[in-house]
């Protein structure tokens, strides 16, 4: 997914939510290091974010692991972002 102004606007909103919750800023990750999220197939039509899910290692491969301790923070952050976006 190539970066767009709309993607950056959503990222800024996610980062603000993260800061408001005391979790710190959210930055960008090089597209080559992210893999291919479903949004990549329609990113030329609509702005989106990828990577709101679980933290871990070895995504979608044998030996994949998930950092379960990160789930409460990630869930809160995504829920508040969705709440704010729904009210715009």
Secondary structure by P-SEA (a helix, b strand, c coil): ccccaaaaaaaaaaaaaaaaacccbbbbcccccccccccccccccccccccccccccccccccccccccaaaaaaaaaaaaaaaaaac
